[in-house]
Amino acid sequence: MTSTRSLSETISEQRAELDKLRAEVEAWRARFARGETREIAFVNSEAEVAPLYTALDVAGDRASDLGVPGAYPFTRGIHPTGYRGRLWTMRQFAG
């Protein structure tokens, strides 16, 4: 059975979810600020990497759509089943 919701209900639910996410991120940032951080960075580039990324960081960015596993642009892997069909496959790191 399908249900229909009005656009305003959907938008208000999405706004409530985003507000909840904002509150959770702020609480996380407060806990993160109190914790220890390492001096060394674990990245292979000079690019600044935030300690946490959420949907708030890419809101409205259509280019960030991930698609599905096994389909172009392969951001979620090259196999539709993930890597369950090829356990223990080693891949060379590139990029």
DAQUI-V574243 format. One record per residue. N is the residue number from 0. RES is the residue in three letters. PSI is psi in whole degrees, -180 to 180 (none if undefined). Layout:
n | res | psi
N | RES | PSI
N | RES | PSI
//
This chain:
n | res | psi
0 | MET | 134
1 | THR | 153
2 | SER | 151
3 | THR | 137
4 | ARG | 152
5 | SER | 159
6 | LEU | -39
7 | SER | -36
8 | GLU | -44
9 | THR | -45
10 | ILE | -42
11 | SER | -36
12 | GLU | -42
13 | GLN | -40
14 | ARG | -40
15 | ALA | -41
16 | GLU | -42
17 | LEU | -39
18 | ASP | -41
19 | LYS | -43
20 | LEU | -41
21 | ARG | -43
22 | ALA | -42
23 | GLU | -40
24 | VAL | -42
25 | GLU | -41
26 | ALA | -41
27 | TRP | -44
28 | ARG | -37
29 | ALA | -44
30 | ARG | -40
31 | PHE | -40
32 | ALA | -31
33 | ARG | -19
34 | GLY | 175
35 | GLU | 147
36 | THR | 152
37 | ARG | 152
38 | GLU | -31
39 | ILE | 143
40 | ALA | 144
41 | PHE | 54
42 | VAL | 156
43 | ASN | 10
44 | SER | 174
45 | GLU | 0
46 | ALA | 141
47 | GLU | 130
48 | VAL | 124
49 | ALA | 153
50 | PRO | -17
51 | LEU | 133
52 | TYR | 140
53 | THR | -179
54 | ALA | -22
55 | LEU | -27
56 | ASP | -21
57 | VAL | 20
58 | ALA | 127
59 | GLY | 6
60 | ASP | 96
61 | ARG | -24
62 | ALA | -14
63 | SER | 5
64 | ASP | 130
65 | LEU | -22
66 | GLY | -156
67 | VAL | 158
68 | PRO | 139
69 | GLY | 5
70 | ALA | 152
71 | TYR | 138
72 | PRO | 22
73 | PHE | 32
74 | THR | -15
75 | ARG | 24
76 | GLY | 162
77 | ILE | -11
78 | HIS | 133
79 | PRO | -28
80 | THR | 20
81 | GLY | -135
82 | TYR | 22
83 | ARG | -28
84 | GLY | -13
85 | ARG | 67
86 | LEU | 145
87 | TRP | 20
88 | THR | 129
89 | MET | 133
90 | ARG | 144
91 | GLN | 137
92 | PHE | 130
93 | ALA | 135
94 | GLY | none
//
